[in-house]
Amino acid sequence: MLRVQRKKSPYKWFPNDFTDDDEKILVTIASQLGIALDNARLVDQLVKAERMAAWGDMSARSPI
């Protein structure tokens, strides 16, 4: 979840709401952040799997 706030305008006549373009940009940023987090999790899983495979290779090669 991403929380974005705008500073409240001191003037009542000046609207400071998010525009449709602002919302599109924020949705794009949130989606890219989600993808980056998923990629980081996948890389972490890959590193753990490769580490376990390396331990398996080492244990298979070591004399009992």
mmCIF file of the N, C-alpha and C atoms, coordinates in Angstrom:
data_MODEL
# 
_entry.id   MODEL 
# 
loop_
_atom_site.group_PDB 
_atom_site.id 
_atom_site.type_symbol 
_atom_site.label_atom_id 
_atom_site.label_alt_id 
_atom_site.label_comp_id 
_atom_site.label_asym_id 
_atom_site.label_entity_id 
_atom_site.label_seq_id 
_atom_site.pdbx_PDB_ins_code 
_atom_site.Cartn_x 
_atom_site.Cartn_y 
_atom_site.Cartn_z 
_atom_site.occupancy 
_atom_site.B_iso_or_equiv 
_atom_site.pdbx_formal_charge 
_atom_site.auth_seq_id 
_atom_site.auth_comp_id 
_atom_site.auth_asym_id 
_atom_site.auth_atom_id 
_atom_site.pdbx_PDB_model_num 
ATOM 1   N N  . MET A 1 1  ? 0.850   -1.152  0.000   1.00 0.00 ? 1  MET A N  1 
ATOM 2   C CA . MET A 1 1  ? 0.000   0.000   0.000   1.00 0.00 ? 1  MET A CA 1 
ATOM 3   C C  . MET A 1 1  ? 0.905   1.228   0.000   1.00 0.00 ? 1  MET A C  1 
ATOM 4   N N  . LEU A 1 2  ? 0.537   2.162   -0.768  1.00 0.00 ? 2  LEU A N  1 
ATOM 5   C CA . LEU A 1 2  ? 1.271   3.416   -0.850  1.00 0.00 ? 2  LEU A CA 1 
ATOM 6   C C  . LEU A 1 2  ? 0.353   4.533   -0.379  1.00 0.00 ? 2  LEU A C  1 
ATOM 7   N N  . ARG A 1 3  ? 0.856   5.361   0.489   1.00 0.00 ? 3  ARG A N  1 
ATOM 8   C CA . ARG A 1 3  ? 0.040   6.473   0.972   1.00 0.00 ? 3  ARG A CA 1 
ATOM 9   C C  . ARG A 1 3  ? 0.684   7.773   0.503   1.00 0.00 ? 3  ARG A C  1 
ATOM 10  N N  . VAL A 1 4  ? -0.102  8.561   -0.183  1.00 0.00 ? 4  VAL A N  1 
ATOM 11  C CA . VAL A 1 4  ? 0.393   9.825   -0.724  1.00 0.00 ? 4  VAL A CA 1 
ATOM 12  C C  . VAL A 1 4  ? -0.525  10.934  -0.234  1.00 0.00 ? 4  VAL A C  1 
ATOM 13  N N  . GLN A 1 5  ? 0.084   11.990  0.249   1.00 0.00 ? 5  GLN A N  1 
ATOM 14  C CA . GLN A 1 5  ? -0.696  13.125  0.737   1.00 0.00 ? 5  GLN A CA 1 
ATOM 15  C C  . GLN A 1 5  ? -0.198  14.407  0.097   1.00 0.00 ? 5  GLN A C  1 
ATOM 16  N N  . ARG A 1 6  ? -1.092  15.324  0.002   1.00 0.00 ? 6  ARG A N  1 
ATOM 17  C CA . ARG A 1 6  ? -0.729  16.661  -0.458  1.00 0.00 ? 6  ARG A CA 1 
ATOM 18  C C  . ARG A 1 6  ? -0.886  17.608  0.709   1.00 0.00 ? 6  ARG A C  1 
ATOM 19  N N  . LYS A 1 7  ? -0.055  18.592  0.697   1.00 0.00 ? 7  LYS A N  1 
ATOM 20  C CA . LYS A 1 7  ? -0.160  19.627  1.716   1.00 0.00 ? 7  LYS A CA 1 
ATOM 21  C C  . LYS A 1 7  ? -1.463  20.398  1.501   1.00 0.00 ? 7  LYS A C  1 
ATOM 22  N N  . LYS A 1 8  ? -2.199  20.589  2.560   1.00 0.00 ? 8  LYS A N  1 
ATOM 23  C CA . LYS A 1 8  ? -3.476  21.282  2.456   1.00 0.00 ? 8  LYS A CA 1 
ATOM 24  C C  . LYS A 1 8  ? -3.243  22.740  2.080   1.00 0.00 ? 8  LYS A C  1 
ATOM 25  N N  . SER A 1 9  ? -4.043  23.199  1.144   1.00 0.00 ? 9  SER A N  1 
ATOM 26  C CA . SER A 1 9  ? -3.908  24.581  0.688   1.00 0.00 ? 9  SER A CA 1 
ATOM 27  C C  . SER A 1 9  ? -4.483  25.527  1.741   1.00 0.00 ? 9  SER A C  1 
ATOM 28  N N  . PRO A 1 10 ? -3.798  26.614  2.024   1.00 0.00 ? 10 PRO A N  1 
ATOM 29  C CA . PRO A 1 10 ? -4.323  27.575  2.997   1.00 0.00 ? 10 PRO A CA 1 
ATOM 30  C C  . PRO A 1 10 ? -5.494  28.381  2.422   1.00 0.00 ? 10 PRO A C  1 
ATOM 31  N N  . TYR A 1 11 ? -5.697  28.287  1.129   1.00 0.00 ? 11 TYR A N  1 
ATOM 32  C CA . TYR A 1 11 ? -6.756  29.047  0.476   1.00 0.00 ? 11 TYR A CA 1 
ATOM 33  C C  . TYR A 1 11 ? -7.906  28.130  0.091   1.00 0.00 ? 11 TYR A C  1 
ATOM 34  N N  . LYS A 1 12 ? -9.096  28.444  0.515   1.00 0.00 ? 12 LYS A N  1 
ATOM 35  C CA . LYS A 1 12 ? -10.255 27.604  0.207   1.00 0.00 ? 12 LYS A CA 1 
ATOM 36  C C  . LYS A 1 12 ? -10.611 27.658  -1.274  1.00 0.00 ? 12 LYS A C  1 
ATOM 37  N N  . TRP A 1 13 ? -10.276 28.720  -1.932  1.00 0.00 ? 13 TRP A N  1 
ATOM 38  C CA . TRP A 1 13 ? -10.612 28.870  -3.342  1.00 0.00 ? 13 TRP A CA 1 
ATOM 39  C C  . TRP A 1 13 ? -9.646  28.124  -4.258  1.00 0.00 ? 13 TRP A C  1 
ATOM 40  N N  . PHE A 1 14 ? -8.530  27.618  -3.699  1.00 0.00 ? 14 PHE A N  1 
ATOM 41  C CA . PHE A 1 14 ? -7.527  26.932  -4.497  1.00 0.00 ? 14 PHE A CA 1 
ATOM 42  C C  . PHE A 1 14 ? -7.619  25.420  -4.247  1.00 0.00 ? 14 PHE A C  1 
ATOM 43  N N  . PRO A 1 15 ? -8.215  24.682  -5.169  1.00 0.00 ? 15 PRO A N  1 
ATOM 44  C CA . PRO A 1 15 ? -8.334  23.235  -4.950  1.00 0.00 ? 15 PRO A CA 1 
ATOM 45  C C  . PRO A 1 15 ? -6.962  22.558  -5.068  1.00 0.00 ? 15 PRO A C  1 
ATOM 46  N N  . ASN A 1 16 ? -6.733  21.650  -4.186  1.00 0.00 ? 16 ASN A N  1 
ATOM 47  C CA . ASN A 1 16 ? -5.440  20.970  -4.172  1.00 0.00 ? 16 ASN A CA 1 
ATOM 48  C C  . ASN A 1 16 ? -5.641  19.459  -4.276  1.00 0.00 ? 16 ASN A C  1 
ATOM 49  N N  . ASP A 1 17 ? -6.707  19.047  -4.943  1.00 0.00 ? 17 ASP A N  1 
ATOM 50  C CA . ASP A 1 17 ? -6.988  17.622  -5.101  1.00 0.00 ? 17 ASP A CA 1 
ATOM 51  C C  . ASP A 1 17 ? -6.066  17.020  -6.157  1.00 0.00 ? 17 ASP A C  1 
ATOM 52  N N  . PHE A 1 18 ? -5.951  15.703  -6.101  1.00 0.00 ? 18 PHE A N  1 
ATOM 53  C CA . PHE A 1 18 ? -5.178  15.008  -7.122  1.00 0.00 ? 18 PHE A CA 1 
ATOM 54  C C  . PHE A 1 18 ? -5.965  15.017  -8.433  1.00 0.00 ? 18 PHE A C  1 
ATOM 55  N N  . THR A 1 19 ? -5.273  15.265  -9.503  1.00 0.00 ? 19 THR A N  1 
ATOM 56  C CA . THR A 1 19 ? -5.900  15.222  -10.824 1.00 0.00 ? 19 THR A CA 1 
ATOM 57  C C  . THR A 1 19 ? -5.870  13.783  -11.346 1.00 0.00 ? 19 THR A C  1 
ATOM 58  N N  . ASP A 1 20 ? -6.553  13.553  -12.444 1.00 0.00 ? 20 ASP A N  1 
ATOM 59  C CA . ASP A 1 20 ? -6.523  12.224  -13.059 1.00 0.00 ? 20 ASP A CA 1 
ATOM 60  C C  . ASP A 1 20 ? -5.108  11.852  -13.493 1.00 0.00 ? 20 ASP A C  1 
ATOM 61  N N  . ASP A 1 21 ? -4.367  12.829  -13.990 1.00 0.00 ? 21 ASP A N  1 
ATOM 62  C CA . ASP A 1 21 ? -2.979  12.569  -14.393 1.00 0.00 ? 21 ASP A CA 1 
ATOM 63  C C  . ASP A 1 21 ? -2.123  12.208  -13.184 1.00 0.00 ? 21 ASP A C  1 
ATOM 64  N N  . ASP A 1 22 ? -2.339  12.899  -12.066 1.00 0.00 ? 22 ASP A N  1 
ATOM 65  C CA . ASP A 1 22 ? -1.612  12.569  -10.839 1.00 0.00 ? 22 ASP A CA 1 
ATOM 66  C C  . ASP A 1 22 ? -1.890  11.128  -10.424 1.00 0.00 ? 22 ASP A C  1 
ATOM 67  N N  . GLU A 1 23 ? -3.159  10.737  -10.492 1.00 0.00 ? 23 GLU A N  1 
ATOM 68  C CA . GLU A 1 23 ? -3.534  9.384   -10.102 1.00 0.00 ? 23 GLU A CA 1 
ATOM 69  C C  . GLU A 1 23 ? -2.930  8.349   -11.036 1.00 0.00 ? 23 GLU A C  1 
ATOM 70  N N  . LYS A 1 24 ? -2.873  8.638   -12.321 1.00 0.00 ? 24 LYS A N  1 
ATOM 71  C CA . LYS A 1 24 ? -2.255  7.707   -13.273 1.00 0.00 ? 24 LYS A CA 1 
ATOM 72  C C  . LYS A 1 24 ? -0.770  7.520   -12.956 1.00 0.00 ? 24 LYS A C  1 
ATOM 73  N N  . ILE A 1 25 ? -0.103  8.609   -12.655 1.00 0.00 ? 25 ILE A N  1 
ATOM 74  C CA . ILE A 1 25 ? 1.322   8.525   -12.310 1.00 0.00 ? 25 ILE A CA 1 
ATOM 75  C C  . ILE A 1 25 ? 1.518   7.724   -11.031 1.00 0.00 ? 25 ILE A C  1 
ATOM 76  N N  . LEU A 1 26 ? 0.674   7.964   -10.033 1.00 0.00 ? 26 LEU A N  1 
ATOM 77  C CA . LEU A 1 26 ? 0.792   7.243   -8.769  1.00 0.00 ? 26 LEU A CA 1 
ATOM 78  C C  . LEU A 1 26 ? 0.507   5.752   -8.939  1.00 0.00 ? 26 LEU A C  1 
ATOM 79  N N  . VAL A 1 27 ? -0.458  5.420   -9.778  1.00 0.00 ? 27 VAL A N  1 
ATOM 80  C CA . VAL A 1 27 ? -0.752  4.013   -10.051 1.00 0.00 ? 27 VAL A CA 1 
ATOM 81  C C  . VAL A 1 27 ? 0.440   3.357   -10.737 1.00 0.00 ? 27 VAL A C  1 
ATOM 82  N N  . THR A 1 28 ? 1.053   4.063   -11.672 1.00 0.00 ? 28 THR A N  1 
ATOM 83  C CA . THR A 1 28 ? 2.230   3.532   -12.362 1.00 0.00 ? 28 THR A CA 1 
ATOM 84  C C  . THR A 1 28 ? 3.379   3.304   -11.381 1.00 0.00 ? 28 THR A C  1 
ATOM 85  N N  . ILE A 1 29 ? 3.625   4.261   -10.517 1.00 0.00 ? 29 ILE A N  1 
ATOM 86  C CA . ILE A 1 29 ? 4.698   4.129   -9.524  1.00 0.00 ? 29 ILE A CA 1 
ATOM 87  C C  . ILE A 1 29 ? 4.412   2.954   -8.596  1.00 0.00 ? 29 ILE A C  1 
ATOM 88  N N  . ALA A 1 30 ? 3.171   2.826   -8.128  1.00 0.00 ? 30 ALA A N  1 
ATOM 89  C CA . ALA A 1 30 ? 2.811   1.736   -7.231  1.00 0.00 ? 30 ALA A CA 1 
ATOM 90  C C  . ALA A 1 30 ? 2.982   0.389   -7.918  1.00 0.00 ? 30 ALA A C  1 
ATOM 91  N N  . SER A 1 31 ? 2.601   0.310   -9.179  1.00 0.00 ? 31 SER A N  1 
ATOM 92  C CA . SER A 1 31 ? 2.740   -0.947  -9.897  1.00 0.00 ? 31 SER A CA 1 
ATOM 93  C C  . SER A 1 31 ? 4.206   -1.308  -10.119 1.00 0.00 ? 31 SER A C  1 
ATOM 94  N N  . GLN A 1 32 ? 5.028   -0.327  -10.448 1.00 0.00 ? 32 GLN A N  1 
ATOM 95  C CA . GLN A 1 32 ? 6.460   -0.598  -10.621 1.00 0.00 ? 32 GLN A CA 1 
ATOM 96  C C  . GLN A 1 32 ? 7.108   -1.000  -9.303  1.00 0.00 ? 32 GLN A C  1 
ATOM 97  N N  . LEU A 1 33 ? 6.678   -0.393  -8.217  1.00 0.00 ? 33 LEU A N  1 
ATOM 98  C CA . LEU A 1 33 ? 7.203   -0.761  -6.907  1.00 0.00 ? 33 LEU A CA 1 
ATOM 99  C C  . LEU A 1 33 ? 6.810   -2.190  -6.562  1.00 0.00 ? 33 LEU A C  1 
ATOM 100 N N  . GLY A 1 34 ? 5.574   -2.563  -6.866  1.00 0.00 ? 34 GLY A N  1 
ATOM 101 C CA . GLY A 1 34 ? 5.134   -3.937  -6.630  1.00 0.00 ? 34 GLY A CA 1 
ATOM 102 C C  . GLY A 1 34 ? 5.947   -4.939  -7.422  1.00 0.00 ? 34 GLY A C  1 
ATOM 103 N N  . ILE A 1 35 ? 6.216   -4.622  -8.671  1.00 0.00 ? 35 ILE A N  1 
ATOM 104 C CA . ILE A 1 35 ? 7.024   -5.509  -9.515  1.00 0.00 ? 35 ILE A CA 1 
ATOM 105 C C  . ILE A 1 35 ? 8.443   -5.625  -8.964  1.00 0.00 ? 35 ILE A C  1 
ATOM 106 N N  . ALA A 1 36 ? 9.013   -4.507  -8.526  1.00 0.00 ? 36 ALA A N  1 
ATOM 107 C CA . ALA A 1 36 ? 10.365  -4.531  -7.964  1.00 0.00 ? 36 ALA A CA 1 
ATOM 108 C C  . ALA A 1 36 ? 10.417  -5.385  -6.695  1.00 0.00 ? 36 ALA A C  1 
ATOM 109 N N  . LEU A 1 37 ? 9.394   -5.285  -5.855  1.00 0.00 ? 37 LEU A N  1 
ATOM 110 C CA . LEU A 1 37 ? 9.354   -6.109  -4.642  1.00 0.00 ? 37 LEU A CA 1 
ATOM 111 C C  . LEU A 1 37 ? 9.223   -7.595  -4.983  1.00 0.00 ? 37 LEU A C  1 
ATOM 112 N N  . ASP A 1 38 ? 8.388   -7.916  -5.967  1.00 0.00 ? 38 ASP A N  1 
ATOM 113 C CA . ASP A 1 38 ? 8.264   -9.304  -6.406  1.00 0.00 ? 38 ASP A CA 1 
ATOM 114 C C  . ASP A 1 38 ? 9.589   -9.828  -6.944  1.00 0.00 ? 38 ASP A C  1 
ATOM 115 N N  . ASN A 1 39 ? 10.279  -9.019  -7.738  1.00 0.00 ? 39 ASN A N  1 
ATOM 116 C CA . ASN A 1 39 ? 11.582  -9.425  -8.273  1.00 0.00 ? 39 ASN A CA 1 
ATOM 117 C C  . ASN A 1 39 ? 12.590  -9.657  -7.155  1.00 0.00 ? 39 ASN A C  1 
ATOM 118 N N  . ALA A 1 40 ? 12.580  -8.811  -6.138  1.00 0.00 ? 40 ALA A N  1 
ATOM 119 C CA . ALA A 1 40 ? 13.503  -8.980  -5.017  1.00 0.00 ? 40 ALA A CA 1 
ATOM 120 C C  . ALA A 1 40 ? 13.219  -10.289 -4.281  1.00 0.00 ? 40 ALA A C  1 
ATOM 121 N N  . ARG A 1 41 ? 11.932  -10.611 -4.089  1.00 0.00 ? 41 ARG A N  1 
ATOM 122 C CA . ARG A 1 41 ? 11.574  -11.872 -3.438  1.00 0.00 ? 41 ARG A CA 1 
ATOM 123 C C  . ARG A 1 41 ? 12.018  -13.066 -4.276  1.00 0.00 ? 41 ARG A C  1 
ATOM 124 N N  . LEU A 1 42 ? 11.815  -12.976 -5.585  1.00 0.00 ? 42 LEU A N  1 
ATOM 125 C CA . LEU A 1 42 ? 12.210  -14.080 -6.463  1.00 0.00 ? 42 LEU A CA 1 
ATOM 126 C C  . LEU A 1 42 ? 13.721  -14.276 -6.473  1.00 0.00 ? 42 LEU A C  1 
ATOM 127 N N  . VAL A 1 43 ? 14.470  -13.191 -6.476  1.00 0.00 ? 43 VAL A N  1 
ATOM 128 C CA . VAL A 1 43 ? 15.931  -13.297 -6.434  1.00 0.00 ? 43 VAL A CA 1 
ATOM 129 C C  . VAL A 1 43 ? 16.366  -13.944 -5.121  1.00 0.00 ? 43 VAL A C  1 
ATOM 130 N N  . ASP A 1 44 ? 15.728  -13.558 -4.019  1.00 0.00 ? 44 ASP A N  1 
ATOM 131 C CA . ASP A 1 44 ? 16.049  -14.145 -2.723  1.00 0.00 ? 44 ASP A CA 1 
ATOM 132 C C  . ASP A 1 44 ? 15.771  -15.648 -2.729  1.00 0.00 ? 44 ASP A C  1 
ATOM 133 N N  . GLN A 1 45 ? 14.640  -16.055 -3.296  1.00 0.00 ? 45 GLN A N  1 
ATOM 134 C CA . GLN A 1 45 ? 14.328  -17.483 -3.381  1.00 0.00 ? 45 GLN A CA 1 
ATOM 135 C C  . GLN A 1 45 ? 15.334  -18.219 -4.252  1.00 0.00 ? 45 GLN A C  1 
ATOM 136 N N  . LEU A 1 46 ? 15.746  -17.594 -5.350  1.00 0.00 ? 46 LEU A N  1 
ATOM 137 C CA . LEU A 1 46 ? 16.721  -18.209 -6.242  1.00 0.00 ? 46 LEU A CA 1 
ATOM 138 C C  . LEU A 1 46 ? 18.063  -18.392 -5.539  1.00 0.00 ? 46 LEU A C  1 
ATOM 139 N N  . VAL A 1 47 ? 18.503  -17.387 -4.814  1.00 0.00 ? 47 VAL A N  1 
ATOM 140 C CA . VAL A 1 47 ? 19.775  -17.482 -4.087  1.00 0.00 ? 47 VAL A CA 1 
ATOM 141 C C  . VAL A 1 47 ? 19.708  -18.601 -3.059  1.00 0.00 ? 47 VAL A C  1 
ATOM 142 N N  . LYS A 1 48 ? 18.591  -18.694 -2.336  1.00 0.00 ? 48 LYS A N  1 
ATOM 143 C CA . LYS A 1 48 ? 18.451  -19.766 -1.341  1.00 0.00 ? 48 LYS A CA 1 
ATOM 144 C C  . LYS A 1 48 ? 18.463  -21.138 -2.004  1.00 0.00 ? 48 LYS A C  1 
ATOM 145 N N  . ALA A 1 49 ? 17.778  -21.276 -3.141  1.00 0.00 ? 49 ALA A N  1 
ATOM 146 C CA . ALA A 1 49 ? 17.749  -22.556 -3.846  1.00 0.00 ? 49 ALA A CA 1 
ATOM 147 C C  . ALA A 1 49 ? 19.137  -22.932 -4.353  1.00 0.00 ? 49 ALA A C  1 
ATOM 148 N N  . GLU A 1 50 ? 19.864  -21.956 -4.892  1.00 0.00 ? 50 GLU A N  1 
ATOM 149 C CA . GLU A 1 50 ? 21.226  -22.237 -5.373  1.00 0.00 ? 50 GLU A CA 1 
ATOM 150 C C  . GLU A 1 50 ? 22.149  -22.600 -4.219  1.00 0.00 ? 50 GLU A C  1 
ATOM 151 N N  . ARG A 1 51 ? 21.967  -21.952 -3.085  1.00 0.00 ? 51 ARG A N  1 
ATOM 152 C CA . ARG A 1 51 ? 22.770  -22.264 -1.908  1.00 0.00 ? 51 ARG A CA 1 
ATOM 153 C C  . ARG A 1 51 ? 22.507  -23.695 -1.442  1.00 0.00 ? 51 ARG A C  1 
ATOM 154 N N  . MET A 1 52 ? 21.229  -24.091 -1.421  1.00 0.00 ? 52 MET A N  1 
ATOM 155 C CA . MET A 1 52 ? 20.896  -25.454 -1.019  1.00 0.00 ? 52 MET A CA 1 
ATOM 156 C C  . MET A 1 52 ? 21.457  -26.472 -2.015  1.00 0.00 ? 52 MET A C  1 
ATOM 157 N N  . ALA A 1 53 ? 21.415  -26.147 -3.294  1.00 0.00 ? 53 ALA A N  1 
ATOM 158 C CA . ALA A 1 53 ? 21.978  -27.045 -4.307  1.00 0.00 ? 53 ALA A CA 1 
ATOM 159 C C  . ALA A 1 53 ? 23.484  -27.181 -4.130  1.00 0.00 ? 53 ALA A C  1 
ATOM 160 N N  . ALA A 1 54 ? 24.150  -26.092 -3.809  1.00 0.00 ? 54 ALA A N  1 
ATOM 161 C CA . ALA A 1 54 ? 25.599  -26.135 -3.583  1.00 0.00 ? 54 ALA A CA 1 
ATOM 162 C C  . ALA A 1 54 ? 25.916  -26.996 -2.364  1.00 0.00 ? 54 ALA A C  1 
ATOM 163 N N  . TRP A 1 55 ? 25.123  -26.858 -1.294  1.00 0.00 ? 55 TRP A N  1 
ATOM 164 C CA . TRP A 1 55 ? 25.329  -27.704 -0.107  1.00 0.00 ? 55 TRP A CA 1 
ATOM 165 C C  . TRP A 1 55 ? 25.114  -29.175 -0.472  1.00 0.00 ? 55 TRP A C  1 
ATOM 166 N N  . GLY A 1 56 ? 24.123  -29.450 -1.303  1.00 0.00 ? 56 GLY A N  1 
ATOM 167 C CA . GLY A 1 56 ? 23.881  -30.829 -1.725  1.00 0.00 ? 56 GLY A CA 1 
ATOM 168 C C  . GLY A 1 56 ? 25.043  -31.372 -2.533  1.00 0.00 ? 56 GLY A C  1 
ATOM 169 N N  . ASP A 1 57 ? 25.595  -30.574 -3.434  1.00 0.00 ? 57 ASP A N  1 
ATOM 170 C CA . ASP A 1 57 ? 26.766  -31.005 -4.202  1.00 0.00 ? 57 ASP A CA 1 
ATOM 171 C C  . ASP A 1 57 ? 27.958  -31.262 -3.297  1.00 0.00 ? 57 ASP A C  1 
ATOM 172 N N  . MET A 1 58 ? 28.181  -30.374 -2.344  1.00 0.00 ? 58 MET A N  1 
ATOM 173 C CA . MET A 1 58 ? 29.317  -30.547 -1.428  1.00 0.00 ? 58 MET A CA 1 
ATOM 174 C C  . MET A 1 58 ? 29.163  -31.798 -0.582  1.00 0.00 ? 58 MET A C  1 
ATOM 175 N N  . SER A 1 59 ? 27.957  -32.052 -0.101  1.00 0.00 ? 59 SER A N  1 
ATOM 176 C CA . SER A 1 59 ? 27.756  -33.230 0.738   1.00 0.00 ? 59 SER A CA 1 
ATOM 177 C C  . SER A 1 59 ? 27.848  -34.508 -0.084  1.00 0.00 ? 59 SER A C  1 
ATOM 178 N N  . ALA A 1 60 ? 27.466  -34.460 -1.354  1.00 0.00 ? 60 ALA A N  1 
ATOM 179 C CA . ALA A 1 60 ? 27.566  -35.645 -2.214  1.00 0.00 ? 60 ALA A CA 1 
ATOM 180 C C  . ALA A 1 60 ? 29.020  -35.955 -2.534  1.00 0.00 ? 60 ALA A C  1 
ATOM 181 N N  . ARG A 1 61 ? 29.873  -34.967 -2.574  1.00 0.00 ? 61 ARG A N  1 
ATOM 182 C CA . ARG A 1 61 ? 31.284  -35.175 -2.928  1.00 0.00 ? 61 ARG A CA 1 
ATOM 183 C C  . ARG A 1 61 ? 32.148  -35.532 -1.716  1.00 0.00 ? 61 ARG A C  1 
ATOM 184 N N  . SER A 1 62 ? 31.678  -35.223 -0.537  1.00 0.00 ? 62 SER A N  1 
ATOM 185 C CA . SER A 1 62 ? 32.507  -35.471 0.638   1.00 0.00 ? 62 SER A CA 1 
ATOM 186 C C  . SER A 1 62 ? 32.466  -36.962 1.006   1.00 0.00 ? 62 SER A C  1 
ATOM 187 N N  . PRO A 1 63 ? 33.626  -37.504 1.367   1.00 0.00 ? 63 PRO A N  1 
ATOM 188 C CA . PRO A 1 63 ? 33.662  -38.939 1.748   1.00 0.00 ? 63 PRO A CA 1 
ATOM 189 C C  . PRO A 1 63 ? 32.976  -39.141 3.103   1.00 0.00 ? 63 PRO A C  1 
ATOM 190 N N  . ILE A 1 64 ? 32.326  -40.248 3.203   1.00 0.00 ? 64 ILE A N  1 
ATOM 191 C CA . ILE A 1 64 ? 31.611  -40.549 4.461   1.00 0.00 ? 64 ILE A CA 1 
ATOM 192 C C  . ILE A 1 64 ? 32.475  -41.302 5.412   1.00 0.00 ? 64 ILE A C  1 
# 
